[in-house]
């Protein structure tokens, strides 16, 4: 288990601060992550790696010459927010554009995608490269749905070397996508990992078994199988990866045998004694293999095998020198990559423009106070449900949903209260709450709730307090924004399964002339019933999808938390609404 912590909620932040202090000669902390200590001597593409904490040396440990220019770091196993990604990108950008590269997880895709749009609007060219190397997470015909696991390391290395060599943005992206298309990984877990402060691991295995097809966010393997000998395990990993060799493939390969956090190097060396001969017997020449901990999952015991089929360009980039806190190859001396001048923090543009002065009416400010009270109730309810939501999420996910929702709601309350004190109306207060929720919670649920609350606020505006019809329209705006951003449909086993019934029932009841109190009660009942019914569904979206069968019988945590939040929001919203029946 993870034994060293203060407040578990601060673990990721404290770990990043400590890392940056230890390696102050190479990195410097900025809001949202870290960047290289020194600026490039000339404009170069900034390669920005990122994702949740808990995977060291990924992601911050890979910052340095020949590798990453910066890392965007979220909470444990949680995507960093859009704002974090933008802040790190502004700090790392040197005039040639930025490229975000990360594993294929819904929260990362949403947040880095939104960050790229914001940066482009500011005049900073931005691109994205997703890693999809995990062969166990989807069939070969659906490679775009596969997760990114230890193959991250090879893809990141190729892109970092290309940027260091002076490749332009489009070519760095091309190299990254080529490396990803030629990379395959298969892993297995021997035991689950434990969050800081938690007393139990996210999953357990039957005695004498391992979980084949693991993820790197504490998810269990796709199926439990008897624990084999090292020779048998090596054969299973090699056969699984080679069965998916790209066509054409070539005979030279980069190989990474990766420990997940608690598997000792000696054990990996024993396993390598089987893996390497099998690869050579299959006709391959191994180029600069790496054996050790490169992409981990807290204290999980497990191992993964990654193979990248090299062409001449990828081999040159794989062998290129690099100097980072966690990885060094060759000599970076003589490189023109970095100047001798430290970054001038005061010169960096790290945040968005200031919020305009408030122009709200008295009635909207009064309604805004009720919105703050409603958010406070929702936050308190999520604190009560945190452990339950985390347990639901751990069945087929990474167990972070409860913690993320608590962090997001708490940040939303603080931001809403600050906006209210500054004189803003209901629309601006909810927009501020949404932005803070997304920034603090991170992950898929964070970006969805943040975008939804902002849409709710935009629908209300700052000029008047809404009637029942106005509230229903605001909820519809909330639902529409989430549907557009997340792409989920009813039946996918996501929060949408509770949101759509809530919206439909509320809109219908208000339209029939029912009071907002009656309408809200009916909508809550529909959402709660729908959330409970998700226990019978198999997930078709998100991190739980590869473990679909294991999730059957457990309600979706996102749908459960949404139903609980809307029930908590109701009393304050109803009491402040100007008219119970639409005009």
Order of alpha helices (4+ residues) and beta strands (2+ residues): alpha-beta-beta-beta-beta-beta-beta-alpha-beta-alpha-beta-alpha-alpha-beta-beta-beta-alpha-beta-alpha-beta-beta-beta-alpha-beta-beta-beta-alpha-alpha-alpha-alpha-alpha-alpha-alpha-alpha-alpha
